[in-house]
Amino acid sequence: MRLKNKVAVITGAGQGIGKVFASAFAAEGARIVIADVNSGAGEAAAKAVRDEGGEAIAVTTDVSDERSTRDMAAAAVDHFGTIDILVNNAAIFSTLSMKPFDAIPVEEWDRVFAVNTRGTFLACKAVAPIMRERGYGRIINISSSVVVTGRPNYAHYVASKGAVWAFTHALATELGEDGITVNAISPHGIITEIPRETISDEGWRRNLEEQAIKRKGEPADLVGAAIYLASDESRYMTGQTLSLDAGLRFT
């Protein structure tokens, strides 16, 4: 019960990694706010937490829209009284198709940044006043191993997650005196139930060759780090990025 009675807002938690985080955080005692643009998926994920004995609500949220993120924070406070934890998980990735950087339409580039980067910024902006008032908070951003590898044919995704990585460091310096820690998780090779157009069988083969641990990752492989960063066990850690990448850089 490392997160007992803490209120955790998790964006993009209607499916995939975010949904697994919601269940795991609830099992540690947290009260969950599932913020997802897909209202049906969000409600189903919240019900799954409640069916497991946890507390959860769903709030339909478009993280790329400032008013929507403000409404998200307000709904969390109205229902649970405060916000202790924010996990910025919402992102566009699985629906992207591979293409050279100069074949990416401007509209697609802007949409990826609107969700992945601006969405992280706006969610932090919405919850920071609540955390500052209490002098306590845990913000966890989800970056990606592609920032290090420079994975080709996803330049917009790589750049957006690089911005999240840098924003994590910058925000940590601004919020440290307010008792708020800001850290990131950088996953690699995680497979979820979400259909993906972003990787082929050959791509998976290359991935596994580059890893020290020769298997595909799953959301459960990220849970321990997420709970650590959300709990008081990480109270003296901020501005850091944990690379959960199966030893990608050691092969």
N, C-alpha and C positions, 0 to 999 in steps of 0.2 A: 504493500500500500504506500509506495513512495510518492504518489501523487494524490493522496487522500484529500478530498474536498477542494482540490484545485480545479479551476475552470479552464478548459483547453478549447480554443478555437482552432479547427483544422480545416484549411481550405482544400477544395478538390477532394473531399473525403467521401464522396458518393461511390467511389470505386477505387480499385488499385491500391497503391501504397497508402494513400490517405485513409481509406476504409480500414485497412489493417491497423494503422496507427490508432484510429478511433477505438477499436475494440481493445487493443493492448493498453492504451491509456486508461480506459474505463476499468479494466481489470486491476489496474494499480490505484483505483479509487478516484480518478478524475471524473468530473462532470463535463460532458462533451457537447460542443457546438459544431455541427457539421455544416460547413458553408460550401455549397456547391451550386453551380449554375443550372444543373439538371435537378429540378425540384423532386421528380420522382425517385431518382437515384439517392438523393439526399435523405428523403423521408424513409426509404427502405433501409439505408445504412443506420439511421437513428433508431429505427424499430429493432434492427438486429442487435444493437447495443442494449436497448431496453430488455429485449428478450433474454439477453445474457445476464440480466440483473443490474445493469448499469443505468446511469441517467444520461439522457441525450435529447437534444432537439435538433431540428434541421432548419436552416435559414437559406432561402434561395439567394445566391450571391453571385454577381458578376464582378470579379476582382479587378477588372480593368476599368470599372466605373466608380468614381469617388463616392457618389451618393450611396451606391449599393454597399460599399465597404463600411461606410458610416452606419448604415442601417443594420448591417451585420453586427457591429460592435454594440449598438444600442440594444438589439434583440438579446444578445448574450447577457448584458447587464440587467435588462428588464427581467429575464428569466432566472438568472443565477446570481445576480448581485455584483459581479465583477468579472475581470478577465485576468488570469494568471499566466497563461501560456498561449502563444500563437505559433502554429506550424504553417509556414507558407509552402504548401504542397501543390496548389493548382498550377497547371502548366499545359501548354500545347506541345505535344511531341509525337504521340502514337499515330496521329492522322497525317503527319507530314510525309511527303514522298521525297526521295533523294533527288537532288538536282544541283548542278554547279552554281556557285554563288551568283554568277551573272545571268542565270536563268530564273532566279527567284523574283517573283513579282513584288513590286513595292508594297502592295496591299498585304501580301502574305508576310513579308518582313515586319511590317508595322503591327499586324495582328499578333504575331509571336511575341514581339516586345511588349505589346499592350498587356498580355496576360502574364507572361513569364517574369518580366522585369517591372513594368508599371504596377502590375497586380501585387507584387511583393512590397513595393514602396507604399502603395495605397493602404494595404492591410496593416502594415506597420504604423502608418500615419494615423489610422483609425483607432488602434488600440493603445498607442503610446501614452496619450493623456490619462487613460484609465490606470495604466501601470505606474506612471509617474506620480499620480496622486497617492498611491499606496506605497510607493518606494520599493516596488517589487515587480519583477516580470522575467519571463523566459521566452525569447524569440528564437525560433529554429527555422532557418531558410533551407530549401532544398536546391542545391546546385547540381553539378554533374561532372563525371570524369572527363567528359569531352572538352572541358576547359583546359585540361592538361594535355590530352592527346591530339587536340585540334582535328577531330574527326571530320573528314571531307564530306562535302555535299549536304551539309546541314549548317551552313555558315550562320544563318539567323538564330538557330537554336543554340549553337556554340556561343555566339556573341551574347545572347540573352542570359545564358547561365553564367558566363564570365562576369557580366554586370552584377548578377546576384551575389557572386563570390566577393566582388569588390565592395558592393553595397553593405554586405555583412560586416566587413572590417570597418568601414566608415561609420556605420550606425553604432557599432560597439563603442567607439570612442566618444560618441555623443551621449549615449544613454548609461554609460558605466556609473556615473555619479548619482544616477537616479535609482540604483539598485536593480537595473535591468541588464541581463546578459543577452548577447546576440551571437549566435553561432550558426554554422551551416553543416549539412551533411552532403557529401559528394558521392553518390552511388555510381555503380557501373554494372551493366549486364543483368539488370533486374527484370524478371519476367512476371507479368501479372495476368489476370483474366482478360485484360483489355486487348482486343485485336490490334495488331501493329502492322503498319506498312513500312516501318522504318528500318527493318533489318531482314535479310534473307537467311536461308540455311547456311550459305557460304559466309555471310557476315557473322553468324553465331560461331561457325567453326574458327574463323580468325580471332574472334573475341576470346574463345577458350584457349587458343594457342598462346595468346598474350597474357593470360592470367596465371598466377602461381597456383591458385586453387582452381582445379579444372572442372568446374561445374557452373551452370547458370545460377544467378542469384535469385532470391525471392524476397518479398517484402519483409518476411520474418527476420531476415538477415540484418535489417536496418532497425528493428524495434529496440534492441538493447541500447544502441547509441542514442536513439530518440528519447527514450525514457531517461537516460543519464542526463542529457542536455536539458530536459524539462524539469528535472528534480533538483533538490538542493545539494545533491552530490557534486554538481558542476558549478557551485556558487563562486568559485575562484577562477573560472574559465570563461573568457569572452573573446570575440573577434577571431575565432578559430574555425577551421573547416576540417571535419573528419572525413577522410577518404576511405569509403567502404567499397573497395574495388577489387577484392580477391587477389591482391598483390600485383596489380597491373603494372606498376612501375619497377618491379623487381625481377621481371623475366627477361 
